[in-house]
Amino acid sequence: RARVFGPAAAPAAPPAPTPAAPADAARSGAWILDLRSTTEHADGHPRGSLAIAPGPKIGYWAAWIVSAGSPIILLTENAQGAAEVRRQLLTVGLDDVPGWIAGGFEAWRAAGLPISTTPLIAAIDLRRGQGLPSGLTIVDVRSPREWARDHVPGAMHIPLQELSSRLGEVPRHQPIPTMCEGGSRSALAASVLERAGIENVMNVAGGMSVWGTNESPAV
């Protein structure tokens, strides 16, 4: 295991093993955090990885999903990015970061390791029902305050931080678009559902911020 640096130390990147070792770790229960954009994650990602958009909330969001003490593998651009992500994880008590994937997603794909994709739906298409299967259930993962302000009629509300403990409430036999305010939290939510074996999950690109600009019947 890589040496852990406390918050007061200069951040350092964990080792960068080739994809085979992270894949073995994932099969044994390690979490892979995909720190690329939500679009890149949607186009293809290591199966079971969590989509966490780059930015200052990586540790905050990861702590909602990943239990303390769980090993975490990073899928990020470079050693500098891995060091910054590690620093954020340390601040929330996630200190077991044995490495990041050398060569990134392309190396993972080239190694023939398991890959998944997550469809993206435009919020306006969802509102109009264009090109979508019937019988879908929207899962809104925003905060209670955001939900109270406005939401899509008929949507199911499960705040992101509660999603892992409420998976049993999510329908497993119909399409599930996940939704938040802008599309990042919902991407993470979709990846949590996929990791739990829930199929036919999709992410609403733009979320309520776009839905609300199209004269939707939000309540």
Solvent accessible surface area in square Angstrom, and as a share of the most:
residue,aa,sasa,rsa
1,R,191,0.70
2,A,17,0.13
3,R,172,0.63
4,V,51,0.29
5,F,38,0.16
6,G,38,0.36
7,P,100,0.63
8,A,110,0.85
9,A,46,0.35
10,A,81,0.63
11,P,70,0.44
12,A,31,0.24
13,A,37,0.29
14,P,5,0.03
15,P,75,0.47
16,A,44,0.34
17,P,39,0.24
18,T,93,0.54
19,P,11,0.07
20,A,62,0.48
21,A,52,0.40
22,P,1,0.01
23,A,3,0.02
24,D,75,0.39
25,A,30,0.23
26,A,30,0.24
27,R,161,0.59
28,S,103,0.66
29,G,40,0.38
30,A,2,0.01
31,W,43,0.15
32,I,4,0.02
33,L,0,0.00
34,D,0,0.00
35,L,9,0.05
36,R,32,0.12
37,S,47,0.30
38,T,34,0.20
39,T,74,0.43
40,E,76,0.34
41,H,5,0.02
42,A,8,0.06
43,D,103,0.54
44,G,2,0.01
45,H,1,0.01
46,P,0,0.00
47,R,147,0.54
48,G,19,0.19
49,S,2,0.01
50,L,0,0.00
51,A,4,0.03
52,I,1,0.00
53,A,17,0.13
54,P,85,0.54
55,G,33,0.32
56,P,122,0.77
57,K,108,0.46
58,I,6,0.03
59,G,2,0.02
60,Y,121,0.46
61,W,26,0.09
62,A,0,0.00
63,A,44,0.34
64,W,64,0.22
65,I,14,0.07
66,V,5,0.03
67,S,75,0.49
68,A,83,0.64
69,G,53,0.51
70,S,21,0.13
71,P,49,0.31
72,I,0,0.00
73,I,5,0.03
74,L,0,0.00
75,L,1,0.01
76,T,14,0.08
77,E,133,0.60
78,N,73,0.37
79,A,48,0.37
80,Q,148,0.66
81,G,22,0.21
82,A,0,0.00
83,A,13,0.10
84,E,66,0.30
85,V,6,0.04
86,R,6,0.02
87,R,94,0.34
88,Q,13,0.06
89,L,0,0.00
90,L,25,0.12
91,T,79,0.46
92,V,58,0.33
93,G,43,0.41
94,L,4,0.02
95,D,54,0.28
96,D,21,0.11
97,V,2,0.01
98,P,40,0.25
99,G,0,0.00
100,W,31,0.11
101,I,0,0.00
102,A,29,0.23
103,G,57,0.55
104,G,14,0.13
105,F,13,0.06
106,E,110,0.49
107,A,28,0.22
108,W,7,0.02
109,R,117,0.43
110,A,93,0.72
111,A,60,0.46
112,G,68,0.65
113,L,28,0.14
114,P,56,0.35
115,I,48,0.24
116,S,27,0.18
117,T,84,0.49
118,T,7,0.04
119,P,77,0.48
120,L,69,0.34
121,I,12,0.06
122,A,44,0.34
123,A,1,0.01
124,I,45,0.23
125,D,45,0.23
126,L,13,0.06
127,R,66,0.24
128,R,139,0.51
129,G,45,0.44
130,Q,94,0.42
131,G,87,0.84
132,L,40,0.20
133,P,64,0.40
134,S,104,0.67
135,G,54,0.52
136,L,48,0.24
137,T,21,0.12
138,I,15,0.08
139,V,0,0.00
140,D,0,0.00
141,V,1,0.01
142,R,1,0.00
143,S,36,0.24
144,P,82,0.51
145,R,206,0.75
146,E,28,0.13
147,W,54,0.19
148,A,82,0.63
149,R,142,0.52
150,D,35,0.18
151,H,32,0.14
152,V,9,0.05
153,P,62,0.39
154,G,80,0.77
155,A,15,0.12
156,M,52,0.23
157,H,38,0.17
158,I,0,0.00
159,P,5,0.03
160,L,1,0.00
161,Q,80,0.36
162,E,64,0.29
163,L,0,0.00
164,S,50,0.32
165,S,99,0.64
166,R,68,0.25
167,L,39,0.19
168,G,78,0.75
169,E,88,0.39
170,V,5,0.03
171,P,37,0.23
172,R,115,0.42
173,H,183,0.82
174,Q,58,0.26
175,P,10,0.06
176,I,0,0.00
177,P,0,0.00
178,T,0,0.00
179,M,0,0.00
180,C,1,0.01
181,E,48,0.21
182,G,47,0.45
183,G,6,0.06
184,S,36,0.23
185,R,41,0.15
186,S,0,0.00
187,A,5,0.04
188,L,0,0.00
189,A,0,0.00
190,A,1,0.01
191,S,1,0.01
192,V,9,0.05
193,L,0,0.00
194,E,43,0.19
195,R,84,0.31
196,A,38,0.29
197,G,50,0.48
198,I,4,0.02
199,E,136,0.61
200,N,86,0.44
201,V,6,0.03
202,M,12,0.05
203,N,4,0.02
204,V,0,0.00
205,A,41,0.32
206,G,19,0.18
207,G,0,0.00
208,M,4,0.02
209,S,57,0.37
210,V,59,0.34
211,W,10,0.03
212,G,47,0.46
213,T,103,0.60
214,N,34,0.18
215,E,163,0.73
216,S,21,0.13
217,P,88,0.55
218,A,36,0.28
219,V,102,0.59
